[in-house]
Amino acid sequence: AYFVPIVIFIALATFTFWFSIAHAEVGFALIAAVAVLVIACPCALGLATPTAIMVGTGKGAKQGILIKGGDALETAHQLKVIAFDKTGTITKGKPEVTDIITTKGTTEKQFLEIAGSIEKNSEHPLAEAIVNEAKKKKTSWKKITAFKAITGKGVKAKIGRTEYHLGNLRLMAELKVSLSSIRKETENLEKEGKTAMILSSGKKVLGVIAVADEIKEDSPQALKALQGMGLKVYMITGDNKRTAQAIAKKAGIKNFFAEVLPEDKVNYVKKLQKQGKVAMVGDGINDAPALAQADIGIAMGSGTDVAMETGSIVLMRDSLLDIPKAIKLSKLTMGKIRQNMFWALFYNILGIPIAAGILYPWTGWLLNPMIAGGAMALSSVSVITNSLLLKRKKL
């Protein structure tokens, strides 16, 4: 918008000066004006950004970091906050049953038969863990009717005429179920970082089943690296505060939001955006709106298609260690863009006056348009070469 009109003005001014003021021949004035236009041809400026971004995205792809376009690469280095979903992102996403505590009158086998039969209809990772445990113990399946998932709280279903609920403390509180018989055990399980789910029939508690999802081996290292880069790290989870606190402590996270319903994740991302640019990292269908809301959505390669489609960066290796690499790659790429811009502009600032004939009165030397064309091409080659040097940088 500025460069081209200015160059055309300088070319016209050059012609006018030599022809009208210096009284040079038309051919001389024309050669000087054309030399200005040729040497200022903004090829190098046009190549400065796309070549660096192309090399940067290519380098990221080789490292298993798929970056969908230049916007994400240009924004990543500006991040102030990074928020993580818990299940399948910080943790392995493969929860296993660790404890089953039943109340008087209910055996472990009966508990698993009911819980396993109900959760067989659910697609939640925690449900899968309960079903797998029921299969392992070779329990029989009950016929289920009126199954319904209660988002962020649990499930309910009927076996015969009896209605059962299986879910978290929030669900039990809504149903006004007395938890006095298993409250202490539930709290202890949650302090250990386990997700406790309570099975009830009417107002009666039948027991509690605890499921644990192990933290990925490299999660603490990656989170520490991000904090070392000056980013504020948050964890967003549907678990209650005790469980969230235990997991956050193991992972090395100071800030977390607990008991967050899937549909509320977007609001928490909006809240964090008041602090600056925010990245959201997730893998599930319910993370997609939050990934879209964030300045950069980072999806895990092992996640759902919806999450990967929504995210602007996809980590194919499923490792959080690739996030610091992506941010470093963004910084290196933006550094190359600035270098390219500097050299392209510096070359034009130096070349245009010479092409206009500023040295002619003292040296008698006027730049030939052919030489100007060669110099212009050389500037483009230098910009491309500088961008390709990004390949040698270590992430």
Secondary structure by P-SEA (a helix, b strand, c coil): ccaaaaaaaaaaaaaaaacccccccaaaaaaaaaaaaaaacccccccccaaaaaaaaaaaaaacbbbcccccccccccccbbbbbccccccccccccccccccccccaaaaaaaaaaaacccccaaaaaaaaaaaaaccccccccccccccccccccccccbbbbbbcaaaaaaacccccccaaaaaaaaaabbbbbbbbccccccbbbbbbbbcccaaaaaaaaaaaabbbbbbbccccaaaaaaaaaaaccccccccccccaaaaaaaaaccccbbbbbbccccaaaaaaaccbbbbbccccaaaaaacccccccccaaaaaaaaaaaaaaaaaaaaaaaaaaaaaaaccccccccccccccbbbbaaaaaaaaaaaaaaaaaaaaccccccc
